[in-house]
Amino acid sequence: MPSPEPNGKWAARDNAIRWRGWRARSRSAGRWKEVFDFVADERNEPRYNARMVRAEQMSEGPIGEGTRFHTELRTMGRTMPMAVDFTSYERPSRLASVTRSSMMETEGVLTFEPVPGGTRMRWSRDVRPCGAMKFVAPLVGPIGRRQEREIWSQLKRLLESGDGDHEQTPDDRR
């Protein structure tokens, strides 16, 4: 799916680092709903994010607003646990979440739309470093931008290879 077009910007405001405006496209024509479903299932993220070592759904029931995941990310030589809560789930066009860890809190929105020849995914994030991370906040933007570019490029490769095909049952959706 996504191949980032680097027009995202980081800016510090309200103690948050905001990154908005990335666009991504996929050659997976006509599959925008499947792209949404695949990305909305956090359990798929270790397949395209090499730093994500674990993702498990903690809440009961189908994926939707209020769904909670426990994830673990490899960072700075250690594993960092995170809680991901879906705050909005408008299948197949919009997904919003809050991710909390000991290092930062991130509010994010992903939007999906069909375009000729594929899917466009747009995203934005507000990142609020916590604790000691507040002192290195100026580095968060450039590092995060590079990591996001890697993650979305790997997702694009995965989905376009066909290895990301994910059949959900009606119980998997709200």
Backbone as CSV, one residue per row, in Angstrom:
resi,resn,N_x,N_y,N_z,CA_x,CA_y,CA_z,C_x,C_y,C_z
1,MET,0.818,-1.181,0.000,0.000,0.000,0.000,0.861,1.243,0.000
2,PRO,1.124,1.856,1.128,1.669,3.188,1.108,3.112,3.287,0.626
3,SER,3.337,4.256,-0.203,4.666,4.693,-0.571,4.696,6.168,-0.216
4,PRO,5.331,6.511,0.894,5.233,7.889,1.376,5.747,8.906,0.370
5,GLU,5.028,9.993,0.257,5.479,11.142,-0.503,5.892,12.171,0.535
6,PRO,7.176,12.512,0.616,7.681,13.301,1.745,7.220,14.750,1.730
7,ASN,6.009,14.977,2.165,5.546,16.344,2.336,5.078,16.560,3.774
8,GLY,5.417,15.620,4.661,5.078,15.749,6.071,5.986,16.753,6.749
9,LYS,5.507,17.392,7.767,6.277,18.387,8.507,6.132,18.120,9.995
10,TRP,7.223,18.319,10.711,7.193,18.251,12.170,7.176,19.678,12.682
11,ALA,6.401,19.942,13.690,6.386,21.259,14.308,6.046,21.103,15.779
12,ALA,6.717,21.857,16.616,6.444,21.802,18.051,5.403,22.867,18.378
13,ARG,4.353,22.465,19.079,3.304,23.379,19.494,2.517,22.693,20.586
14,ASP,2.138,23.405,21.621,1.361,22.838,22.716,2.043,21.604,23.300
15,ASN,3.363,21.650,23.425,4.140,20.523,23.955,3.962,19.249,23.146
16,ALA,3.490,19.363,21.925,3.324,18.203,21.052,4.163,18.419,19.806
17,ILE,4.626,17.334,19.261,5.312,17.382,17.983,4.300,16.866,16.977
18,ARG,3.953,17.704,16.012,2.904,17.339,15.067,3.523,17.008,13.721
19,TRP,3.050,15.940,13.169,3.506,15.545,11.837,2.273,15.258,11.025
20,ARG,2.068,16.029,9.982,0.843,15.915,9.205,1.141,15.921,7.717
21,GLY,0.193,15.425,6.954,0.194,15.627,5.532,0.827,14.551,4.686
22,TRP,1.257,13.467,5.256,1.815,12.416,4.413,0.719,11.791,3.587
23,ARG,1.082,11.468,2.369,0.156,10.743,1.509,0.823,9.450,1.092
24,ALA,0.035,8.453,0.891,0.575,7.163,0.474,-0.377,6.558,-0.543
25,ARG,0.167,5.793,-1.455,-0.655,5.149,-2.477,-0.282,3.693,-2.603
26,SER,-1.202,2.934,-3.114,-0.987,1.515,-3.361,-1.433,1.198,-4.776
27,ARG,-0.788,0.217,-5.369,-1.239,-0.256,-6.679,-2.355,-1.279,-6.517
28,SER,-2.805,-1.503,-5.318,-3.841,-2.494,-5.040,-5.208,-1.917,-5.391
29,ALA,-5.450,-1.749,-6.661,-6.682,-1.122,-7.133,-7.909,-1.840,-6.596
30,GLY,-8.878,-1.053,-6.148,-10.142,-1.616,-5.705,-10.088,-2.294,-4.357
31,ARG,-8.973,-2.185,-3.660,-8.826,-2.914,-2.404,-8.756,-1.979,-1.204
32,TRP,-9.245,-0.761,-1.321,-9.065,0.182,-0.225,-9.709,-0.283,1.065
33,LYS,-10.815,-1.010,0.998,-11.441,-1.524,2.220,-10.562,-2.579,2.866
34,GLU,-9.943,-3.427,2.045,-9.039,-4.443,2.596,-7.796,-3.802,3.195
35,VAL,-7.302,-2.723,2.582,-6.148,-2.012,3.125,-6.511,-1.454,4.505
36,PHE,-7.690,-0.842,4.615,-8.142,-0.335,5.913,-8.187,-1.459,6.937
37,ASP,-8.817,-2.575,6.590,-8.955,-3.694,7.528,-7.597,-4.221,7.975
38,PHE,-6.667,-4.319,7.039,-5.339,-4.843,7.362,-4.615,-3.917,8.332
39,VAL,-4.638,-2.617,8.053,-3.950,-1.650,8.907,-4.650,-1.527,10.264
40,ALA,-5.982,-1.592,10.287,-6.728,-1.453,11.538,-6.476,-2.613,12.491
41,ASP,-6.058,-3.736,11.990,-5.748,-4.874,12.859,-4.288,-4.767,13.283
42,GLU,-4.046,-4.155,14.435,-2.689,-3.930,14.942,-1.866,-5.212,14.998
43,ARG,-2.527,-6.356,15.077,-1.784,-7.620,15.139,-0.989,-7.866,13.863
44,ASN,-1.313,-7.143,12.777,-0.558,-7.267,11.533,0.718,-6.432,11.526
45,GLU,0.822,-5.449,12.409,1.950,-4.518,12.319,3.326,-5.175,12.421
46,PRO,3.535,-6.211,13.227,4.869,-6.832,13.223,5.282,-7.386,11.856
47,ARG,4.338,-7.570,10.964,4.653,-8.069,9.620,5.280,-6.999,8.732
48,TYR,5.062,-5.721,9.049,5.625,-4.652,8.222,6.427,-3.628,9.013
49,ASN,6.471,-3.736,10.314,7.263,-2.841,11.157,8.285,-3.700,11.894
50,ALA,9.527,-3.667,11.440,10.574,-4.524,11.999,10.840,-4.237,13.476
51,ARG,10.498,-3.060,13.950,10.726,-2.717,15.355,9.601,-3.215,16.271
52,MET,8.448,-3.554,15.699,7.311,-4.043,16.481,7.509,-5.533,16.726
53,VAL,7.749,-5.899,17.975,8.028,-7.307,18.276,6.793,-8.065,18.743
54,ARG,5.736,-7.337,19.111,4.524,-8.007,19.606,3.331,-7.076,19.461
55,ALA,2.190,-7.659,19.107,0.935,-6.913,19.054,-0.183,-7.895,19.357
56,GLU,-0.938,-7.582,20.384,-1.985,-8.489,20.854,-3.245,-7.680,21.174
57,GLN,-4.392,-8.165,20.723,-5.649,-7.498,21.041,-6.026,-7.849,22.470
58,MET,-6.261,-6.816,23.284,-6.584,-7.009,24.692,-8.084,-6.948,24.962
59,SER,-8.808,-6.198,24.149,-10.246,-6.062,24.361,-10.973,-7.223,23.686
60,GLU,-12.166,-7.478,24.176,-13.006,-8.537,23.611,-13.749,-8.004,22.393
61,GLY,-14.160,-8.901,21.546,-15.035,-8.539,20.438,-14.306,-8.110,19.191
62,PRO,-15.100,-7.659,18.223,-14.531,-7.263,16.933,-13.743,-5.958,17.051
63,ILE,-12.866,-5.727,16.094,-12.088,-4.493,16.054,-13.019,-3.341,15.710
64,GLY,-12.923,-2.261,16.481,-13.750,-1.076,16.272,-13.373,-0.013,17.280
65,GLU,-14.188,1.033,17.377,-13.931,2.073,18.363,-13.903,1.440,19.752
66,GLY,-12.895,1.798,20.535,-12.749,1.241,21.873,-11.850,0.014,21.938
67,THR,-11.463,-0.531,20.794,-10.570,-1.684,20.795,-9.227,-1.277,21.382
68,ARG,-8.652,-2.166,22.194,-7.353,-1.918,22.830,-6.385,-3.028,22.448
69,PHE,-5.157,-2.601,22.152,-4.073,-3.527,21.850,-2.912,-3.285,22.805
70,HIS,-2.191,-4.347,23.115,-0.909,-4.247,23.822,0.154,-4.535,22.772
71,THR,1.093,-3.620,22.623,2.175,-3.822,21.666,3.504,-3.637,22.374
72,GLU,4.547,-4.165,21.762,5.901,-3.972,22.268,6.777,-3.573,21.099
73,LEU,7.535,-2.507,21.317,8.382,-1.939,20.290,9.833,-2.006,20.747
74,ARG,10.715,-2.446,19.860,12.142,-2.470,20.169,12.687,-1.076,19.885
75,THR,13.242,-0.436,20.908,13.777,0.907,20.757,14.919,1.126,21.740
76,MET,15.951,1.764,21.289,17.108,2.080,22.116,17.625,0.868,22.885
77,GLY,17.673,-0.275,22.224,18.239,-1.475,22.825,17.358,-2.184,23.837
78,ARG,16.094,-1.782,23.932,15.191,-2.455,24.875,13.806,-2.572,24.256
79,THR,12.951,-3.292,24.932,11.573,-3.444,24.469,10.683,-2.517,25.289
80,MET,9.890,-1.725,24.591,9.015,-0.764,25.254,7.561,-1.190,25.072
81,PRO,6.861,-1.489,26.189,5.436,-1.810,26.080,4.611,-0.556,25.785
82,MET,3.545,-0.742,25.002,2.659,0.359,24.649,1.215,-0.123,24.676
83,ALA,0.315,0.794,24.984,-1.122,0.527,24.900,-1.669,1.362,23.753
84,VAL,-2.400,0.722,22.835,-3.010,1.397,21.695,-4.519,1.294,21.850
85,ASP,-5.183,2.433,21.889,-6.641,2.480,22.010,-7.223,3.159,20.782
86,PHE,-8.185,2.509,20.122,-8.864,3.117,18.986,-9.929,4.066,19.508
87,THR,-9.791,5.338,19.168,-10.729,6.361,19.636,-11.804,6.677,18.604
88,SER,-11.580,6.284,17.358,-12.573,6.442,16.300,-12.322,5.349,15.271
89,TYR,-13.407,4.752,14.782,-13.306,3.673,13.807,-14.455,3.845,12.833
90,GLU,-14.151,4.408,11.674,-15.167,4.660,10.655,-14.780,3.872,9.408
91,ARG,-15.053,2.585,9.439,-14.677,1.702,8.351,-15.430,2.097,7.085
92,PRO,-14.741,2.221,5.985,-13.326,1.972,5.698,-12.523,3.249,5.469
93,SER,-12.918,4.356,6.078,-12.274,5.614,5.702,-11.426,6.287,6.778
94,ARG,-11.665,6.025,8.071,-10.953,6.787,9.107,-10.723,5.927,10.337
95,LEU,-9.500,6.016,10.860,-9.115,5.294,12.065,-8.284,6.238,12.933
96,ALA,-8.701,6.446,14.171,-7.961,7.305,15.096,-7.585,6.501,16.329
97,SER,-6.434,6.851,16.900,-5.958,6.101,18.064,-5.130,6.983,18.979
98,VAL,-4.977,6.497,20.205,-4.042,7.064,21.171,-3.122,5.924,21.577
99,THR,-1.820,6.192,21.522,-0.819,5.205,21.930,-0.050,5.787,23.100
100,ARG,0.032,5.020,24.182,0.720,5.480,25.395,1.864,4.536,25.740
101,SER,2.989,5.135,26.105,4.137,4.375,26.586,4.831,5.216,27.651
102,SER,5.876,4.667,28.236,6.631,5.418,29.237,7.398,6.573,28.605
103,MET,7.602,6.546,27.294,8.402,7.564,26.619,7.581,8.666,25.964
104,MET,6.344,8.346,25.555,5.547,9.344,24.846,4.088,8.923,24.748
105,GLU,3.268,9.911,24.435,1.863,9.669,24.102,1.655,10.205,22.692
106,THR,1.000,9.406,21.866,0.788,9.774,20.471,-0.687,9.667,20.132
107,GLU,-1.245,10.743,19.595,-2.592,10.717,19.037,-2.432,10.724,17.529
108,GLY,-3.109,9.805,16.860,-2.954,9.710,15.416,-4.261,9.461,14.703
109,VAL,-4.307,9.876,13.446,-5.457,9.641,12.580,-4.942,9.136,11.240
110,LEU,-5.551,8.071,10.751,-5.295,7.561,9.412,-6.581,7.694,8.621
111,THR,-6.484,8.162,7.390,-7.647,8.180,6.505,-7.297,7.403,5.239
112,PHE,-8.306,6.770,4.668,-8.145,5.916,3.501,-9.190,6.316,2.464
113,GLU,-8.774,6.353,1.210,-9.736,6.625,0.145,-9.286,5.928,-1.124
114,PRO,-10.267,5.494,-1.918,-9.895,4.889,-3.196,-9.464,5.986,-4.166
115,VAL,-8.435,5.696,-4.934,-7.983,6.588,-5.994,-7.730,5.718,-7.222
116,PRO,-7.726,6.307,-8.405,-7.435,5.487,-9.587,-6.123,4.725,-9.404
117,GLY,-6.197,3.428,-9.539,-5.004,2.593,-9.425,-4.635,2.188,-8.019
118,GLY,-5.448,2.513,-7.017,-5.063,2.070,-5.683,-5.775,2.736,-4.535
119,THR,-5.034,2.931,-3.470,-5.546,3.467,-2.220,-4.667,4.630,-1.796
120,ARG,-5.282,5.697,-1.316,-4.517,6.785,-0.714,-4.750,6.723,0.787
121,MET,-3.653,6.689,1.520,-3.715,6.739,2.977,-3.034,8.028,3.409
122,ARG,-3.730,8.794,4.225,-3.149,10.013,4.805,-3.098,9.814,6.307
123,TRP,-2.126,10.436,6.921,-2.035,10.279,8.359,-1.470,11.528,9.003
124,SER,-1.782,11.662,10.275,-1.208,12.741,11.081,-1.026,12.213,12.491
125,ARG,-0.039,12.760,13.165,0.273,12.334,14.521,0.629,13.546,15.367
126,ASP,0.180,13.554,16.602,0.630,14.489,17.627,1.383,13.652,18.645
127,VAL,2.658,13.925,18.805,3.518,13.151,19.697,3.906,14.034,20.879
128,ARG,3.666,13.542,22.080,4.026,14.265,23.296,5.046,13.429,24.081
129,PRO,6.331,13.807,23.982,7.344,13.075,24.744,7.095,13.199,26.247
130,CYS,7.434,12.146,26.992,7.271,12.103,28.446,8.635,11.939,29.106
131,GLY,8.713,12.345,30.357,9.922,12.119,31.146,11.169,12.655,30.467
132,ALA,12.219,11.847,30.472,13.501,12.254,29.900,13.406,12.527,28.404
133,MET,12.422,11.942,27.741,12.260,12.165,26.295,11.957,13.628,25.971
134,LYS,11.421,14.373,26.939,11.145,15.789,26.705,12.422,16.545,26.349
135,PHE,13.558,16.097,26.891,14.818,16.789,26.660,15.400,16.518,25.274
136,VAL,14.955,15.456,24.638,15.444,15.139,23.292,14.346,15.324,22.245
137,ALA,13.313,16.049,22.599,12.185,16.261,21.695,12.600,16.759,20.313
138,PRO,13.605,17.640,20.182,13.988,18.085,18.834,14.454,16.942,17.920
139,LEU,14.908,15.831,18.500,15.348,14.693,17.696,14.201,13.778,17.290
140,VAL,13.084,13.884,17.999,11.956,12.989,17.738,11.438,13.148,16.307
141,GLY,11.369,14.385,15.815,10.855,14.629,14.467,11.650,13.931,13.387
142,PRO,12.944,14.217,13.265,13.726,13.563,12.208,13.780,12.038,12.341
143,ILE,13.891,11.543,13.552,13.928,10.087,13.748,12.574,9.480,13.390
144,GLY,11.495,10.090,13.873,10.157,9.594,13.590,9.829,9.624,12.108
145,ARG,10.244,10.682,11.430,9.982,10.796,9.994,10.648,9.645,9.241
146,ARG,11.900,9.345,9.575,12.611,8.245,8.919,11.944,6.906,9.228
147,GLN,11.571,6.684,10.490,10.939,5.421,10.872,9.597,5.240,10.189
148,GLU,8.778,6.293,10.138,7.481,6.188,9.475,7.651,5.882,7.995
149,ARG,8.619,6.514,7.341,8.878,6.251,5.925,9.207,4.771,5.722
150,GLU,10.035,4.212,6.608,10.384,2.789,6.523,9.162,1.891,6.736
151,ILE,8.361,2.211,7.744,7.185,1.387,8.068,6.206,1.375,6.901
152,TRP,5.837,2.557,6.381,4.833,2.614,5.311,5.373,2.027,4.013
153,SER,6.673,2.171,3.749,7.257,1.543,2.556,7.205,0.029,2.664
154,GLN,7.482,-0.485,3.859,7.422,-1.939,4.056,5.978,-2.444,3.958
155,LEU,5.015,-1.675,4.473,3.607,-2.047,4.341,3.217,-2.108,2.866
156,LYS,3.629,-1.126,2.092,3.348,-1.107,0.650,3.894,-2.372,-0.007
157,ARG,5.152,-2.701,0.281,5.751,-3.903,-0.314,4.976,-5.161,0.086
158,LEU,4.610,-5.258,1.349,3.886,-6.424,1.844,2.543,-6.578,1.132
159,LEU,1.769,-5.511,1.069,0.442,-5.597,0.465,0.513,-5.841,-1.033
160,GLU,1.458,-5.217,-1.703,1.560,-5.398,-3.145,2.114,-6.766,-3.523
161,SER,2.815,-7.423,-2.585,3.333,-8.763,-2.862,2.241,-9.824,-2.741
162,GLY,1.123,-9.457,-2.120,0.053,-10.423,-1.883,0.196,-11.128,-0.551
163,ASP,1.346,-10.944,0.135,1.547,-11.588,1.429,0.720,-10.937,2.528
164,GLY,0.170,-9.760,2.263,-0.630,-9.070,3.256,-2.110,-9.348,3.138
165,ASP,-2.469,-10.271,2.232,-3.887,-10.584,2.110,-4.390,-11.065,3.453
166,HIS,-5.491,-10.501,3.863,-6.024,-10.773,5.194,-7.525,-10.920,5.070
167,GLU,-7.994,-12.116,5.196,-9.434,-12.340,5.121,-10.016,-12.230,6.511
168,GLN,-10.923,-11.294,6.699,-11.590,-11.152,7.984,-12.972,-11.778,7.889
169,THR,-13.373,-12.327,8.989,-14.724,-12.839,9.075,-15.634,-11.698,9.514
170,PRO,-16.945,-11.823,9.358,-17.842,-10.753,9.824,-17.646,-10.460,11.313
171,ASP,-17.206,-11.431,12.103,-16.982,-11.201,13.520,-15.797,-10.279,13.771
172,ASP,-14.887,-10.125,12.785,-13.722,-9.282,12.934,-14.046,-7.810,12.746
173,ARG,-15.238,-7.480,12.255,-15.601,-6.098,11.924,-16.785,-5.650,12.753
174,ARG,-16.833,-4.343,12.952,-18.008,-3.744,13.575,-18.825,-3.079,12.528
